[in-house]
Amino acid sequence: MHMHSAIDMIYPLILSGILLHISDEAIIHALNVGVKSGSPVNIPCLYDKKHKENRKYWCKGTYWISCEILAYTNEKGKYSLTDYPTQSIFTVQWKNLKTSDSGYYWCAVEIGGSPDDGYYLYLKVESAPDVSVVSSSVSGHEGGDISVQCLYSSGYQNKVKQWCRYKDQRCYTVGRTDTSQNSSVQIRDDGRRSFTVLMTGLRRTDSGWYCCSVEDLQVPVQLTVTEPKRAFTTITATAPSDSEADM
């Protein structure tokens, strides 16, 4: 059942912990996702774990009460929605975005018998986005390292840069020396057009969705951590001695 008043659409967003919580107590009140036109996009949508059995959908419109449902999970078409119940997340994929695709979208969960649950994001599709990433999907081995390069336009040189994890809403900030932050995550800004995130000593639990964030703009990045490569030892065969041959 798709019903919500203006107030209804705010409370689920706050209560379900969807908002990204920044380490210095600041909060991003709305997700603004930047995408380059003509490229594919893969957007992660979080939901409360109590809704893992519920059907999820992708909705477009400025207002929740009147947004148009574009697709449900496990349907084939322009949009591909994939649910990952163990991670309390579903992803929305589609290709060849146009600038006209810019607008407000909603990550939503069908409740049934009561108002649905959801939160919104603004999708900004541009030929030259203000914030982007070199690769939106990176992978590494357990115990290894990965590097992510986040790009930004000149107008964002003096804005706050962060690397945020969707799952626990934890963010790492450029220039912060807070000892509570994980030393295995380092962010370096070249001060011109990019900043680099280095994650060392990877663990399997580091797998998941992150985002490069510059002020109020975010670009999703998927990290996959696999088992370390096993080392194989080569044993060289030698010919038996005369005594061994006689035996």
C-alpha positions in Angstrom: 0.0 0.0 0.0 1.6 3.2 -1.2 0.3 6.0 1.1 2.3 8.7 2.9 1.8 12.3 4.1 4.7 14.7 4.1 5.3 13.9 7.8 5.1 10.2 7.2 7.9 10.3 4.7 10.3 12.0 7.1 10.0 9.7 10.1 10.9 6.4 8.5 14.1 8.1 7.1 15.2 9.2 10.6 14.0 6.2 12.6 15.4 3.5 10.3 18.9 5.1 10.5 19.2 5.6 6.7 20.8 9.0 7.1 24.6 9.0 6.8 26.0 9.9 10.2 29.3 11.8 10.0 31.9 11.2 12.7 31.9 14.9 13.9 28.1 14.7 14.6 27.0 16.3 11.4 24.3 14.6 9.3 23.7 14.4 5.6 19.9 15.1 5.4 19.5 14.0 1.8 21.5 11.9 -0.6 22.6 13.6 -3.7 24.0 11.1 -6.1 26.1 12.3 -9.1 26.1 10.3 -12.3 27.8 10.8 -15.7 25.3 10.8 -18.6 25.6 7.8 -20.9 27.0 5.6 -18.2 25.4 2.9 -16.1 24.5 3.4 -12.5 24.2 1.1 -9.5 22.5 2.7 -6.5 22.4 0.9 -3.1 19.2 1.3 -1.0 19.3 0.5 2.7 16.3 -0.8 4.6 15.5 -2.0 8.2 16.4 -5.6 8.7 12.9 -6.4 9.9 11.7 -5.8 6.3 14.0 -8.4 4.7 11.0 -10.5 3.5 9.1 -7.5 2.1 9.0 -6.5 -1.5 11.1 -3.5 -2.5 10.6 -1.0 -5.2 12.0 2.1 -7.0 9.8 5.2 -7.2 10.3 8.5 -9.0 8.7 11.9 -8.0 9.3 15.0 -5.9 6.6 13.9 -3.4 6.3 10.5 -1.8 2.6 10.4 -1.8 2.5 10.8 -5.6 5.7 9.2 -6.8 5.5 6.8 -9.8 6.6 3.2 -9.1 9.1 2.3 -11.8 10.1 -1.2 -10.8 9.9 -3.9 -8.1 12.7 -6.4 -7.1 13.1 -9.4 -9.3 11.4 -7.8 -12.3 13.1 -7.5 -15.7 13.1 -4.3 -17.6 14.8 -0.9 -17.8 15.6 -1.1 -14.1 17.1 -4.1 -12.4 16.5 -4.3 -8.6 18.4 -7.0 -6.7 17.7 -7.7 -3.0 20.4 -8.8 -0.6 18.5 -9.6 2.6 21.6 -10.6 4.6 22.9 -7.1 4.1 19.6 -5.3 4.5 20.2 -3.6 1.1 18.9 -3.7 -2.4 20.5 -2.2 -5.5 19.0 -0.4 -8.4 20.8 -0.7 -11.8 20.1 0.8 -15.2 22.2 1.9 -18.2 22.6 4.8 -20.5 21.3 7.5 -18.2 20.3 10.9 -19.7 20.4 14.3 -18.2 16.6 14.2 -18.3 16.7 11.3 -15.8 17.8 13.7 -13.1 15.3 14.1 -10.3 14.0 12.8 -7.0 13.8 9.0 -6.5 12.7 6.8 -3.6 14.1 3.6 -2.2 11.0 2.0 -0.8 9.7 -1.1 1.0 6.2 -2.4 0.5 4.7 -3.0 4.0 1.1 -4.2 3.3 -1.8 -3.1 5.6 0.1 0.0 6.6 2.0 2.9 4.9 5.1 1.8 3.0 8.6 2.7 4.2 11.0 4.7 2.2 13.5 7.5 1.8 14.5 9.8 -1.1 17.6 10.8 -2.9 18.3 13.3 -5.7 19.9 11.8 -8.8 22.0 14.4 -10.7 22.9 13.3 -14.2 25.4 15.5 -16.0 27.9 15.2 -18.9 30.6 16.5 -16.6 29.5 15.8 -13.0 31.0 17.8 -10.1 31.9 14.6 -8.3 32.8 11.2 -9.8 35.0 8.1 -9.3 37.5 6.4 -11.6 35.9 3.1 -10.8 32.6 2.4 -9.1 33.5 -1.2 -8.4 36.7 -2.3 -6.7 37.9 -5.6 -5.3 40.8 -6.9 -3.2 42.0 -9.9 -1.3 41.7 -10.4 2.4 44.8 -8.9 4.1 45.5 -6.8 0.9 45.0 -3.2 0.0 42.7 -1.2 -2.3 42.8 2.3 -3.6 39.8 4.5 -4.8 40.3 7.7 -6.6 37.5 10.3 -6.2 37.3 13.2 -8.6 35.8 16.7 -8.1 35.5 19.9 -10.1 37.4 23.1 -9.3 34.5 24.6 -7.5 34.8 21.9 -4.8 38.5 22.3 -4.0 37.8 23.8 -0.5 34.8 21.6 0.3 34.9 18.7 2.9 35.8 15.4 1.4 34.8 12.1 2.9 34.7 8.3 2.4 31.5 6.9 3.9 30.2 3.4 4.5 26.5 2.9 3.9 26.0 0.0 6.3 27.1 1.6 9.5 27.0 5.3 8.4 30.6 5.8 9.3 32.6 8.4 7.5 36.3 9.2 7.3 37.2 12.8 6.6 40.2 14.3 4.8 42.5 16.0 7.2 41.0 14.6 10.3 43.4 13.2 12.9 40.8 11.8 15.3 42.3 8.7 16.9 38.9 7.0 16.9 39.1 6.7 13.2 40.4 3.5 11.7 44.1 3.9 10.8 43.6 1.3 8.0 41.7 4.0 6.1 43.6 6.9 4.8 42.4 9.8 2.6 44.7 12.2 0.8 43.5 15.2 -1.1 45.8 16.6 -3.9 44.1 19.9 -3.4 43.4 20.2 -7.1 40.9 17.8 -8.6 41.0 14.5 -6.8 41.4 12.7 -3.5 42.5 9.1 -2.9 41.2 6.6 -0.4 43.6 3.8 0.7 42.2 0.9 2.7 44.9 -1.5 4.0 44.7 -4.9 5.8 41.3 -5.7 4.2 38.9 -8.0 5.9 36.0 -9.9 4.5 33.7 -7.8 6.6 34.9 -4.7 4.7 32.9 -5.8 1.7 29.9 -3.6 0.9 28.9 -0.2 -0.3 30.7 3.1 0.3 30.6 6.5 -1.3 33.0 9.3 -2.2 31.4 12.4 -0.6 32.2 16.0 -1.4 30.1 18.4 0.6 26.5 17.3 -0.3 27.3 15.2 -3.3 28.0 11.4 -3.2 29.0 8.7 -5.7 28.5 5.1 -4.7 31.4 2.6 -4.8 31.0 -1.2 -4.3 33.9 -3.0 -2.5 34.3 -6.7 -2.7 36.9 -8.5 -0.5 37.7 -12.1 -1.4 39.7 -14.8 0.2 43.5 -14.4 -0.1 45.2 -16.2 -2.9 46.7 -19.5 -1.8 50.4 -20.1 -2.4 51.3 -23.4 -4.1 54.7 -25.1 -3.4 56.3 -26.9 -6.4 58.1 -30.1 -5.5 60.8 -31.1 -7.9 61.0 -34.8 -8.7 64.5 -36.4 -8.5 65.7 -39.7 -10.0 66.1 -42.5 -7.4 69.7 -43.5 -6.4 71.1 -46.9 -7.4 70.4 -48.4 -4.0 66.8 -47.1 -4.0 66.4 -48.6 -7.5 67.7 -52.0 -6.3 65.2 -52.0 -3.5 
